[in-house]
Amino acid sequence: MLIIVSIFIFIIAVIFRLMDNSAGLLISNGISVSPFYLPPDVIKDEMNKIHDLRLKRKLKRTLIYQKLHKVFTVLAVVMLVVGIAYEFYSPTLIHLF
């Protein structure tokens, strides 16, 4: 069952990755960026240059989405490893099918 839970946690991580649209926000405001997945340092540097409070709030939100994406991805990998180890110890997933 933990393997199935890890798949759902990974789906949540993907959702947070899709919600991170920092490059789109910067491009729509006339700031040119080359990679579409911006590291947090680049976003923080651009936030220091921007005077628009609404855009700063949106960029702060994208930083939170990036952190949540990383946390849920690590959690999904840990749950997958624990789930595989538990299935060797007590095989219950095979009885579901």
Backbone torsions as a table, in degrees:
resi	resn	phi	psi	omega
1	MET	NA	-30.9	-179.9
2	LEU	-66.5	-27.4	177.7
3	ILE	-66.7	-41.0	178.3
4	ILE	-66.8	-39.1	177.2
5	VAL	-62.4	-40.0	179.7
6	SER	-64.8	-32.7	176.4
7	ILE	-65.9	-42.5	178.2
8	PHE	-66.0	-38.0	177.1
9	ILE	-65.5	-38.4	177.3
10	PHE	-64.7	-36.9	176.9
11	ILE	-63.3	-39.5	176.6
12	ILE	-63.4	-39.5	177.8
13	ALA	-63.1	-39.9	178.3
14	VAL	-65.8	-37.4	178.2
15	ILE	-62.1	-43.0	177.7
16	PHE	-66.2	-33.1	176.9
17	ARG	-66.7	-39.2	179.0
18	LEU	-70.4	-27.2	179.1
19	MET	-76.7	-18.1	178.6
20	ASP	-78.7	103.8	-180.0
21	ASN	-121.3	45.6	-176.0
22	SER	-63.6	-40.4	178.6
23	ALA	-64.8	-39.7	178.3
24	GLY	-63.8	-39.2	177.8
25	LEU	-64.1	-43.6	-178.7
26	LEU	-69.7	-41.0	179.9
27	ILE	-65.3	-39.4	-179.2
28	SER	-67.4	-19.7	177.9
29	ASN	-102.2	16.3	174.0
30	GLY	83.6	15.1	178.5
31	ILE	-103.5	120.5	-175.4
32	SER	-83.3	128.9	175.6
33	VAL	-130.5	146.8	-178.4
34	SER	-91.9	-51.5	178.4
35	PRO	-82.9	152.0	179.4
36	PHE	-84.5	-24.1	174.5
37	TYR	-103.8	102.2	-175.3
38	LEU	-86.4	134.8	174.2
39	PRO	-69.2	156.7	-178.1
40	PRO	-58.4	-31.9	179.7
41	ASP	-63.4	-40.5	179.3
42	VAL	-66.0	-40.9	179.7
43	ILE	-64.9	-41.8	179.6
44	LYS	-65.7	-38.8	177.4
45	ASP	-62.8	-42.5	179.4
46	GLU	-68.8	-32.8	178.3
47	MET	-65.1	-33.7	178.9
48	ASN	-69.2	-26.2	-178.5
49	LYS	-87.3	-18.5	-173.3
50	ILE	-90.0	139.7	178.5
51	HIS	-105.0	-8.7	-179.3
52	ASP	-79.0	116.1	-177.2
53	LEU	-67.7	-34.9	179.4
54	ARG	-65.1	-41.2	178.5
55	LEU	-68.6	-36.5	177.1
56	LYS	-63.1	-41.3	177.8
57	ARG	-61.9	-41.6	179.0
58	LYS	-65.9	-38.9	178.6
59	LEU	-68.9	-35.1	175.1
60	LYS	-64.1	-38.2	177.9
61	ARG	-64.5	-39.0	179.0
62	THR	-67.7	-32.8	174.8
63	LEU	-63.7	-38.6	176.5
64	ILE	-65.4	-41.0	177.5
65	TYR	-62.2	-39.0	178.5
66	GLN	-64.7	-41.8	179.0
67	LYS	-66.3	-41.8	178.4
68	LEU	-65.0	-36.0	176.9
69	HIS	-60.8	-45.2	180.0
70	LYS	-65.9	-42.2	-179.0
71	VAL	-63.5	-46.4	-178.5
72	PHE	-70.6	-30.0	176.4
73	THR	-68.1	-44.8	177.1
74	VAL	-63.4	-42.2	178.7
75	LEU	-62.3	-39.2	178.9
76	ALA	-65.4	-41.2	179.3
77	VAL	-66.6	-42.8	178.5
78	VAL	-63.2	-43.9	179.1
79	MET	-64.1	-35.1	178.3
80	LEU	-66.3	-44.6	179.1
81	VAL	-64.4	-45.0	178.4
82	VAL	-63.9	-39.7	179.4
83	GLY	-64.8	-40.5	178.1
84	ILE	-66.5	-42.4	178.1
85	ALA	-63.5	-40.2	179.6
86	TYR	-68.2	-34.1	178.1
87	GLU	-67.0	-31.1	174.1
88	PHE	-70.3	-35.1	-179.3
89	TYR	-74.1	-47.3	-178.1
90	SER	-139.4	90.3	-175.3
91	PRO	-69.7	106.1	178.5
92	THR	-115.4	-21.9	-177.5
93	LEU	-67.7	-32.6	-178.6
94	ILE	-69.7	-24.3	179.8
95	HIS	-78.3	-13.0	178.3
96	LEU	-74.3	-25.2	-175.2
97	PHE	-102.3	NA	NA
